[in-house]
Amino acid sequence: MRLCNTSVSSLLPLLQSPPLPRLHHCCLSTLLASGRAASCRRLSTDGPAPQHVIGQDSVEVLGSSYPRDDFTNVTPKILAKVGRNLHNQSHHPLWLIKERIKAHFYSAYIGRWGNPLFSVHDNLSPVVTVEQNFDSLLIPPGHPSRKRGDNYYLNRKTVLRAHTSAHQRELVSSGLDAFLLAGDVYRRDEIDASHYPVFHQMEGVRLFSNHELFSQVQHSEDLSLFETGGRRTPHKQETHSLEAVKLLEFNLKHTLTRLVTHLFGQDLEVRWVDCYFPFTHPSFEMEVRFQGDWMEVLGCGVMEQELLNSAGAGNKAGWAFGLGLERLAMVLYGIPDIRLFWSEDERFLKQFRVTDIQQPICFQPLSKYPPLYNDISFWLPDSREREDGEETFTENDFYDLVRSIGGDLVEKVSLVDQFTHPKTGRRSHCYRIVYRHMERTLTQQEVRLVQEQIERTSETELGVQGRY
């Protein structure tokens, strides 16, 4: 129990952070804005990606069958990405980033017996339960992040994970106190050069016992992780002592500052911004200054004690962070388009076959083939609300339909016009679809075939009425 005569000021020598470093790298030419049943089963990385099937009554994925229901919205093109595991393909840029982060933690944090403190888990199945993906992270029922329009559901109880944090509780429950977790995650999202429905995350978790956290503090016998009768404030949870939170926050920010310094060097400004996540409090985003703007690169915070209690680690407190591997790779290597990560073009892949994972790489762009622009306009369904509260039409539904038909030929989709009829009240949307192949010049004739299929399918599946 925390003693009342112990002041936070006694911790000041440990909390004096060095000046935030400036980071620099020769390839910082682009900084883009984004990249959001047996889950412990490990996946094989040998051989071709497994085949998946969406049948009339079930979805077959990774050797298991899941019954379809009214929530099933996963598409064949998305399932085709499951099992690709780009982050585990040797010398892929996402693999390089993951290995650099792993090597840093292995060398910088050593356990008491000389072994790496952090274990690494990069091969867990992306098929998880809704309970794992949301409930285990204290995301309440009805939260917007649970919407069918934002996730890929196999059925009401099973989903392709939307974040690697879906495995957080089970790994803590297994007795792990320090681990890194990497994997592919799936979210229905807009379409542009920095968004893709499949991307890759890496996160870290570190837990501390009372002794571990205060071991370097004088008179640590007077300090405790927890206090009774406390209250939640913007700076702490009700169960945590202020001294514990300050040390956890310092350790977290120091750890992440060391990481980005290792990745990018010393010449980029870094700052911390308060934010909100359901599973951490207090929570922060790290931002880096690039080309005159502050850009968010990762989120982190002190783990909610309720999460640790449910995982059987209620006698410890800890922090967690999460970052997008695509975003880091795009910044570090100057990769301009997120679709390139899925390219099998040898001109792209050979640039990352280096003998040393720390070797600087400045991506040399492939020939930029010309884009083709096509617009599509339609009236939205008359009734926008369903009995279950979901909208009859959402933009993510349309984006997902375009992805399913156009695939990686589609570079960007943007809403360019909205119109409401003054008499009938009917609403109309006009979207501009930009087509561009990454490896050759497209013809308007072949693009028109894709565009016509998008038009027909939008009417039959989304209930819109075309204006073309």
N, C-alpha and C positions, 0 to 999 in steps of 0.2 A: 504494500500500500504506500502511496506517495506521502511523505511527511510534509507538513505545511511550511516548515522553515527552510525547505530547499528551494532556492531561487533559480529561475531559468538563466540568470546571469552567470551562474557557476558553469554553464555549458558554453559560454561565449568563446573560449579558446578553441573549441572544436567546431564552432559554427562560423568562424571567420572564413568565408569562401574566398579563394583566389579570384582575381579579376576574370570575368568571363572571357574566354579566348576568342580570337578572330580566326575564322577558318578560311582556307583558300585552296583552290585546285584549278589546274589549267583547263579542265573540261567543264567548268561551271558555266556553260553556255545557255543552259535551259533550266528553269525551275518551274515545274508544273504543279497544279493545285491539288491533285488527288492521286494517290497511288503510286471502304467501309467494307439406337440398337447397338452394336458393338463398336463404339467409337474408339476404344483402345486398340482395335485391330490394326496391326502394322501392315503397310502396303509394300508389295514387292516393287523394286525399281528396275528389275531386270526384264528385258523383252519389251514388246510393243504394249501400248496402253490397252487395258482390258476393254472388251466390247460391252456396251450397255444397250438395253432395249426398253422402250416405252410401249407396253402392250395395252390392250383394251382394258384389262382389269388390274394390271400390276406394272411396277417399274423395276427392272432388273439392273442393279448397279453393284459393281465390285463383288460379284458372286452371291449377292443376296437379293431376295424379292420383297418388295414393299407394296401392299395393296393400295390401289388408287382410290381417291375419294374426291369430294368437291373442292378440296384445297390443292390438289395436285396441279402444279403449274410449271414444273421443270420441262425443258425443251430438249430435243435431240442434240442441238448444237452445243448446249451447255453440258449435257452428259458426256459428250465427246471429249470435253476438257478434263473430266474426272479421271485421275490416274496418270495424267501427263507429268505431273510433279516437276515442273520446270526448275524449281529450287533445288532439286536433287540431280539434275543433269549436269555432269561434269563440264565445267568451263562455259556454261550458260551464264549470262550476266547476273541473273538472280542467284545462281549458285555461288558466283564469285562474291557477291555482297554478303550472302549468308555465311560463307566460309571466313570472310574477313572479320565479321562480327564475332563468330565463334572463336576464331584464333585469338582475338583480343581478350575475350572473357577467359579463355583457357590460360593465357599467359599472365593476365593482370590480377586474377583472383584465384589463389591457391588455398586448398583446404589444409587442415592441421597435419595431415599425413603426406603432404606434398603433391596430392592429386588435384585436378581442377575442381574448384568449388561448385561451378555450375554444370549440371548435366544438360544434354541437348536432345530434343525430341522433334524430329523433322519428318516423321513418316506415319502419322496418325490419320486414320480415315476421316475424310471430310463429311461423311454421313453421320449426323448426330441427331439426338432427340431434341424436340422443342424444349424439353426441360433443361437439357444441357446448354442449349444455345441462349435461353432467356432466363428461366427460373433460377438456375444455379448462379446467375450473375445479378440476381435481385432486380431484374427488369420486370416491372409489374404487368399483369394482364391489361390489355387495352393500350399499352404503350405503342406509339407510332412505329417504332422499329420492328414490331412483330407483324406488321401488315403484309398481307399476301402480295401486295404490289411492290414490296421492297425485298422480298426473299424468294428463294427457290424451294418450294415445298414438294417433297415426295408424297406426303399425305399430312393430315392434321397433326400427327405425332412425330413426324420425321422431316428433317430439313437438311439441305446442304449448308454447312456452317457459314455464318455471316462474319465470323471473327474467330481467330485461334483461341480466344479466351473461353470458348465453349469447353475446352479441356482443362481449364484452370483448376476447378474444384477436384476433379478426379486425380490430377497429379499431386495436388496438395494432400489429398486423402491417402495417397500411396506412401506418404512420409517424406516427400521431397521438400527441402527448404530453399533451394536455389536452382532454378532451371531456366533454360531458353527453349522456346517452342516456335517452330516455323511450319507454315503450310499454306495451301491454297484456300481461298475463301470466296464466297459467291454472293453477289448482291445485284438486284435489278437496278439499273441506273441509267443516267443519260448517256448519250453517245458523242464523244469528242476525242481529241488526241490524248487526253489524260484520264479518261474513264473507260473501264472495261468490266464486263460482268464477272470476270474471274481475275482475281489478283492475289498477291501473296503477302502475308504478314509474318512478322517475327516479334515475339514479345518475351519479356523476362519477368521473373518473380523472385523476390528475396524475402525470406522470413527471418525474424530475429527472436531469440529468447531474451528474457530480461537480462541475463548475464552477457549475452553477445552484444546487445545494443549499448549497454552502459559500461563495458569492460574497460574503456579508456577514460572514464570520467572519475575524478576523485570523489571519494565518499559515495561510491555507487550503491552501497548497501542502503542508502536512503532514497533510492530512486526506483520507480516501478513503471512498467508499461501501461498499467491500468490504474484508474481511480474509480471510486464509488461516488454516486451522487453527482456526477458531472453532467454537463449539458452540451448539446451539439451547438457549435458556433461555426462561422465561415472558415475557421482555422483548424478545427479538430472535431473528432467524433466524441460522443458522450462518454464512451468507455475508456478513451485514451487519456493519459496524462499529457500535459502540454510539453513537458521535457521530452517524452518519447516521440511525439509528433515532430518536434523540431529536429531531433536527431535523425529520424526516418527521412524527413524531407531533405535534410542536408546530404545524407548518404545517397539518396536517389538522384538528386541533381548533380552531385559530384560524379557519380557513376556514369550518367548520361553525357555530361560534359566531356569526360575522358573518352567516351565512345566516339562522339562526333569529332573530337580533336584527332583521334586515331584515324578516322576515315578521311577527313578533309584537310587536316593541317591546322595552321594557327591564325588565319587571316579573315575569318568571317565572324561577324558579330552574332551573338546569341542572346536571347532574352526569354524570360518565363512569363506566361500569361495564365491567370486563374481561369478555370473552366469547370464544366460539370460532366461527370460520368456516373451512371447508377452504381457502379461497383467500386469506386474509389472516392475518398474524401479526406483531406482536400485533394483537388485534382488540378493538373497543370498541362499546358501545352508548351513545347519548346518551339520557338520560332527562330529562324535565321534570316539575316538581312542580305538580300541579293537583288542587284539591279534596282536599288532604291526602295524596295518593298520588303516588308516582313512576311515571311512564309512559314506556315506551320509544318513541322516535319515529324512530330511524334506526340503522343499523349501519354500521361502517366499520373500516378497519385498513390496515396496511402490506401491500402486495400481496406474495404469495408470489413469491420470485425465480424459482422454477421456471416459473411461469406466464409471466413476462416473458422468460425464456430461450427458451421454446418459441415465443414470438411474435416473436423476432428483436430484442428490446430488452434483451439481457443486460447491456449497458453502462450501464443506467439502473436507478433504483429509484423506487418511487412508492407512492401511496396510492389507495384507492378508497372510496366510500361509496354507500349505497343507501337510499332512503326510499320510502314508499308515498304516492302522491298523494291517494288517498281519505282516508287518515288525517289528513293535513295539512288537507285541505279540510273534513273533519268538525269538526276542532278550530277552524280559523280562522273558518269561517262558521256553526258551530253546526248542522250538518246531522245529524239524529238517526238516520237509517236509510240503510245503504249502498245499498239498492235504489233510492233516489231518484235516484242518478246516472244510472240508465237510464231514468228517467221522461221522457216526451214531453209531460207536462202543462204547459201554458203558464204556470200559476200558479207552477210551480217554475222554469222556464227564464227567465222574464222578470226574476226577481230578480237575475240575474247579467249582464244586459245593461247594463254600465256604460261610460262614456266613458273612464275612466281605470282601468287594471288594478290600480293601487294603492289604489283607493277602498275604504274599509271596507264590508263587507256583513254585515248581521245577518239570517240566514235567518228568514223568517216561516213557521212551520209551516203546512202545509196542514191542513184539517180532519182530525182523528184519527178515522177510522171504527172501529167496534167490532170486536174480534177474535172469531174463532170457534175453538173448541178441539175437536179430535178425537184420540182415542187409537187406537193400533194395536198389538196384541200378537201375537207369533208365536214358535214354537219354531225355534231355529237348526238348521241342517243337522247331522246326527249326527257326521260326520267334519269336523273343522275344518282339517285340513292337507291340502294337495294335494302331488303329487309334486314340483312345482317349488318348494315351500316357502311358497307364498302361501296365506293363509287362504281357506277357501271362503266365509266371510262376513266382511266388514269394515263398520264403521259408515259409512265413506265411500261404499261401494257403495250402501247404503240412502239416504244423503243425496243422492247423485247421481240415483238413481231418482226420489226425491221431487221434486227440481228439474226433472227431465225431464218429469214429468207435471204438477206443480202450478205450475211456473214461478215468477213473482214474486208469485203469490197467497200463497205460503208465506213467512211472516215468520220462523218459528223452528221448529226440530225439536230436541227434547231427550229423552235417555234418562231415563225417570222410574222404571223398575223393572227389576230383574234377578232371575231365579229359577232355581235349579237343583233339579231333581226329586230327592228324597232316594233313590229306588230306582233309577231308570233313568239318572240322571246327565244327562239332557237339560236344555239351558239355554234359557231364554225371555227375550226382551227386550220391554219395553213402551215405546213412544215416544209423546210428545205432539206433535202437529202444530198449530201456530198459524197460522191463515189470516187475512189482512187485506189488502184491496185498498187501494192508495194513493190512489185517486180516487173510490171509491164504496162503499156498504154491500153486503157480501156476504150472500147468503141461505144458510141451512143446507142447503136443497135442492140448490143448485148446488155447494156444497162437498162434499156427500155423494157426488155423482157423481165428483168428483175423488178422494175418499177411497176409494171402491170400486175405482177403477182402480188406485190405489196398492196396495191389498190384493191384487188379482188378479195384478198384474205382479210384486209381491214374491215370490209363490209360484212363478210360472213362471220368473222370471229369477234369483232369488237362492236358490231351493231351500228356502225357509222353509215352515213349516206354520202357517197362521193359527189364532189363538185368538179369533176374533170371530164 
